[in-house]
Amino acid sequence: MSNFVAYLKTKSFRNTILFAIGSVIVVVLIAFYSLGYYTRHGSGIPVPKITGINIDRALSTLKEQGFGVSIDSVYVLDQAPGTVIEQDPDAGTNVKEGRVIYLKIVKNQAPNVALPDILDAPYISAEATLSNYGLKIGDTTYKSDIARDHVLEIKFAGQQIQPGTKIPKGSKVDLVLGDGSGASEVEIPDLINQDLDAARFVLKQSGVVLGTITYQGTITDSTNLIIVAQSPAKTDSVTKVSNGTRINVTVTQGKKTP
């Protein structure tokens, strides 16, 4: 044990320790600088700004500077097809030559959306609903109807369409609205011997509205009600009433007779 302690105090031991420490430091420095050289730490070329330009021009710019490119596409309303809207890495970032730049561009074809049900809705409500579906309002025309500024018809490419029709997102639809006036007088519909549900439809198309319903006799099935009287009724001397007039009816249990 005394010999080992004596060896630790010798110059030879100290030299051995210093050599070992120096060797470790040299190895670490070589590894550090070699890694920095291999990865080109602190060096690189800046990524150009290519958002907002057409993809053809963007590809030309990136390839001239030695970058690789990966492209994804998405549809964006009111953006020109082929426009670069995102890039990664961001413009100005220093990267190695040959680095892949990820781009997102606006694709050409818009996805289809189902036309929402805006019939009979006020114009303001219809505009908000269409906007939520990615659609726009094109032309608006008016026709005589008591429902002022309410949607009466929807047209696309000159053709009348119904809610649920598939059209490209971003499309413009034309609306036909009521002007609030309607005809001053309309024909009195003949509702006698009509079932109540059919009469409601007839009234809606005639410009008059359903008023008071009087039930006659015992009613056991509300789905089978026949109109036996109406007021005002169409006569030889009275055939028209003002638009929006209420038609009162009397119904009874039964089925429509020939």
PEMO-V47451 format. One record per backbone hydrogen bond with DSSP energy under -1.0 kcal/mol. CO is the residue of the C=O (numbers start at 1). NH is the residue of the N-H. If there is no record, write none. Layout:
co: {CO	CO}
nh: {NH	NH}
//
This chain:
co: {1	2	3	4	7	10	11	12	13	14	15	16	17	18	19	20	21	22	23	24	25	26	27	28	29	30	31	32	33	34	35	36	40	45	47	50	53	54	55	56	57	58	59	60	61	62	63	68	70	72	74	76	80	82	83	84	86	88	90	93	95	96	99	101	102	103	104	104	105	106	111	113	115	116	118	121	122	123	124	125	126	127	128	129	130	131	134	136	139	141	143	145	146	147	149	150	151	153	154	155	156	159	162	165	167	168	171	173	174	175	176	176	177	178	184	186	191	194	195	196	197	198	199	200	201	202	203	207	209	212	214	221	224	225	226	227	229	231	238	239	241	242	245	247	248	249	250	250	251	252}
nh: {5	6	7	8	10	14	15	16	17	18	19	20	21	22	23	24	25	26	27	28	29	30	31	32	33	34	35	36	37	38	39	41	43	95	92	53	84	58	59	60	61	62	63	64	65	67	66	101	103	105	107	79	83	55	106	52	104	102	93	47	45	99	68	70	88	72	85	86	74	82	169	167	164	118	121	151	126	127	128	129	130	131	132	133	135	134	170	173	175	177	179	180	148	150	123	178	120	176	161	174	159	156	165	115	113	171	136	138	155	141	152	153	143	149	243	241	194	227	199	200	201	202	203	204	205	206	208	244	247	249	251	224	254	196	252	193	250	248	235	188	186	245	209	211	231	214	228	229	216	226}
//
